[in-house]
């Protein structure tokens, strides 16, 4: 299969799965392996293509972002919110830098991806069965998140450095554990993706792009554009879904997919 077709398909996979709590990186690793993605693109492509998701968040929430940029210099509540976003970002950034080589090795293992998918699936089921989301204050708003809640969410999000765990999944679970309702936990996950995915993309781009031939760079750009468009749709769908549903279906999905991957690998 030509590389450009593979890249388009992977762009769709990234766009659909980035914000759903099912692990976009895990899906990309497995699908790119099955589709036979050019080895020169693997690794770098799977990280940099996530920038499309950052663009999707900015495009989807541009009105809210513009309003917050406008009022942040004089609004203490908005200032606290963006400080909370950065506090939540720090654990993953620090742990990611300290264990970069280990994480890169884990990215090569379908067994790790499958195991993380299964364990994360059971975690979602436990969170819902334990009623964490039903204990949340439904009147809470995004800007009400405090720094302690943000730091706890960031610590739990750092588990997503293990491929197959899901950045959005762990940050949403973190939000539910600290008392946020599903809607606010999901919204915070979107905003937290801006520094988390943005910095990861910038870091990988600076360290690896110089070694990529021009044709491969163009393929990465193509995949990023596709993922941005699809991720924009995915954001709207997930926000509507969580307003009337639990995360239980995602838990079952993760377990089934993880078992299928282990079966195929075996």
C-alpha positions in Angstrom: 0.0 0.0 0.0 1.4 3.5 -0.9 2.7 5.5 2.1 0.3 8.4 1.4 -2.8 6.1 1.6 -1.4 4.6 4.9 -0.9 8.1 6.3 -4.4 9.2 5.4 -5.9 6.1 7.1 -3.7 6.7 10.2 -4.8 10.3 10.2 -8.4 9.1 10.5 -7.4 6.7 13.3 -5.6 9.5 15.2 -8.4 12.0 14.8 -11.1 9.6 16.0 -9.2 8.1 18.9 -7.2 11.1 20.3 -9.9 12.4 22.5 -11.9 9.2 23.1 -10.5 7.4 26.1 -9.3 4.4 24.1 -5.6 5.4 23.4 -4.8 7.0 20.1 -1.1 6.1 20.5 -2.0 2.5 21.1 -4.3 2.4 18.1 -1.6 4.1 15.9 1.1 1.7 16.9 -1.0 -1.4 16.2 -2.6 -0.1 13.0 0.6 1.3 11.5 2.2 -2.1 12.2 -0.6 -3.9 10.4 -0.7 -1.4 7.5 3.1 -1.6 7.1 4.0 2.1 7.7 7.4 3.1 6.4 9.9 2.4 9.3 11.4 5.8 8.7 8.1 7.4 9.8 7.3 5.3 12.8 7.8 6.8 16.2 8.1 10.4 14.9 4.8 10.2 12.9 2.9 8.7 15.9 3.9 11.7 18.1 3.9 14.6 15.7 0.5 13.7 14.1 -1.0 14.5 17.5 -0.5 18.2 16.7 -3.6 17.8 14.6 -5.5 17.2 17.7 -4.1 20.4 19.3 -5.3 22.4 16.2 -8.7 20.7 16.5 -9.1 21.8 20.2 -8.1 25.4 19.3 -10.5 25.5 16.4 -13.4 23.9 18.3 -13.0 26.1 21.4 -11.7 29.3 19.7 -14.5 31.5 21.0 -13.9 30.4 24.6 -10.1 30.6 24.2 -10.4 34.1 22.8 -12.6 35.2 25.6 -10.3 33.8 28.2 -7.2 35.4 26.6 -9.1 38.7 26.7 -10.1 38.5 30.3 -7.1 36.6 31.9 -4.9 39.7 32.5 -7.6 41.1 34.8 -9.7 38.0 35.9 -8.4 36.1 38.9 -10.6 33.1 38.1 -9.3 32.7 34.6 -5.7 33.2 35.8 -6.2 30.3 38.3 -7.7 28.1 35.6 -4.7 28.5 33.3 -2.3 28.0 36.2 -4.3 24.8 36.9 -3.7 23.6 33.3 0.0 24.2 33.6 0.2 22.5 37.0 -1.6 19.4 35.5 0.8 19.4 32.6 4.0 19.3 34.7 4.0 15.7 35.9 3.8 14.2 32.4 6.4 16.6 31.1 8.9 15.8 33.9 8.3 12.0 33.9 8.4 11.9 30.0 11.8 13.5 29.9 13.2 11.3 32.7 12.0 8.1 31.2 12.1 9.0 27.4 14.3 6.0 26.4 12.0 3.5 28.3 8.9 5.0 26.8 10.4 4.7 23.3 11.1 1.0 23.9 7.5 0.5 25.1 6.2 2.1 21.9 7.5 -0.9 20.0 5.5 -3.5 21.9 2.0 -4.5 20.9 1.8 -6.6 24.0 2.3 -3.5 26.2 -0.4 -1.7 24.3 -2.9 -4.6 24.6 -2.2 -5.0 28.3 -2.6 -1.2 29.0 -5.9 -1.2 27.0 -7.3 -4.0 29.0 -6.2 -2.6 32.4 -7.5 0.8 31.5 -10.8 -0.7 30.4 -11.3 -2.4 33.8 -10.3 0.9 35.5 -13.1 2.7 33.7 -15.6 0.1 34.7 -14.5 0.3 38.3 -14.7 4.1 38.3 -18.3 4.0 36.9 -19.4 1.1 39.1 -18.0 2.9 42.2 -20.1 5.9 41.3 -17.4 8.5 41.2 -19.1 10.6 38.5 -22.5 10.4 40.4 -20.9 12.0 43.4 -19.8 15.1 41.5 -21.4 18.5 41.7 -23.3 18.9 38.5 -23.2 22.7 38.9 -19.4 22.8 38.8 -17.8 24.8 36.0 -14.5 24.4 34.1 -13.0 27.5 35.8 -13.8 26.1 39.3 -11.0 23.5 39.1 -8.5 24.2 41.9 -4.7 23.6 41.8 -4.8 20.5 44.0 -7.3 18.8 41.7 -5.2 19.9 38.7 -2.0 18.3 40.2 -3.8 15.1 40.9 -5.2 15.0 37.4 -1.7 15.6 36.1 -0.2 12.7 38.1 -2.9 10.3 36.8 -2.4 11.6 33.3 1.3 10.7 33.4 0.3 7.1 33.5 -0.6 7.6 29.8 3.1 7.7 29.0 2.6 3.9 28.9 1.4 3.2 25.3 -2.2 2.0 25.2 -3.2 3.7 28.4 -4.8 6.9 26.8 -3.9 10.5 27.7 -7.5 11.6 27.5 -8.7 8.5 29.4 -6.3 9.0 32.3 -7.0 12.7 32.6 -10.8 12.1 32.5 -10.4 9.4 35.2 -8.3 11.8 37.2 -11.0 14.4 36.9 -13.7 12.0 38.1 -11.6 10.8 41.0 -11.0 14.4 42.3 -14.7 15.1 42.1 -15.4 16.7 38.7 -18.5 15.7 36.7 -18.1 14.0 33.4 -18.7 17.1 31.3 -16.1 19.2 33.2 -13.6 16.3 33.4 -13.8 15.9 29.6 -13.6 19.6 28.9 -10.5 19.9 31.1 -8.9 17.0 29.3 -9.4 18.9 26.0 -7.7 22.0 27.4 -4.9 20.0 29.0 -4.2 18.5 25.6 -3.0 21.8 24.3 0.3 22.0 26.3 0.7 18.2 26.7 0.4 17.3 23.0 1.8 20.7 21.8 5.1 20.4 23.8 5.4 16.7 22.9 5.0 17.5 19.2 7.5 20.4 19.4 10.1 18.3 21.2 9.8 15.4 18.8 9.8 17.7 15.8 13.0 19.5 16.9 14.8 16.3 17.7 13.7 14.1 14.8 12.5 16.2 11.8 16.0 17.0 10.6 16.6 13.3 10.0 13.4 12.9 7.9 13.6 13.2 4.0 11.4 15.9 2.5 8.8 13.3 1.2 8.4 12.0 4.7 7.9 15.5 6.2 5.1 16.1 3.7 3.5 12.8 4.7 3.6 13.8 8.3 1.9 17.1 7.4 -0.8 15.3 5.4 -1.5 13.0 8.4 -1.6 16.0 10.7 -4.2 17.8 8.6 -6.4 14.7 8.3 -6.2 14.1 12.0 -7.1 17.7 12.8 -10.3 17.6 10.7 -11.5 14.3 12.1 -10.5 15.2 15.7 -12.7 18.4 15.5 -15.7 16.2 14.8 -14.7 13.7 17.5 -14.6 16.5 20.1 -18.2 17.5 19.4 -19.4 13.9 19.4 -17.7 13.1 22.8 -19.1 16.2 24.5 -22.6 15.2 23.4 -22.0 11.6 24.4 -20.8 12.3 28.0 -23.8 14.6 28.6 -26.2 11.6 28.7 -24.0 8.5 29.0 -21.3 6.9 31.2 -17.8 5.8 30.1 -18.7 2.1 30.6 -18.9 1.4 26.8 -15.3 2.6 26.4 -14.2 0.3 29.2 -15.7 -2.7 27.4 -14.3 -1.6 24.1 -10.8 -1.3 25.5 -11.0 -4.8 27.0 -12.3 -6.4 23.8 -9.7 -4.7 21.6 -6.9 -5.5 24.0 -7.8 -9.2 24.0 -8.0 -9.2 20.2 -4.5 -7.7 19.9 -3.1 -10.2 22.3 -4.8 -13.0 20.3 -3.4 -11.8 17.0 0.1 -11.2 18.4 0.1 -14.7 19.9 
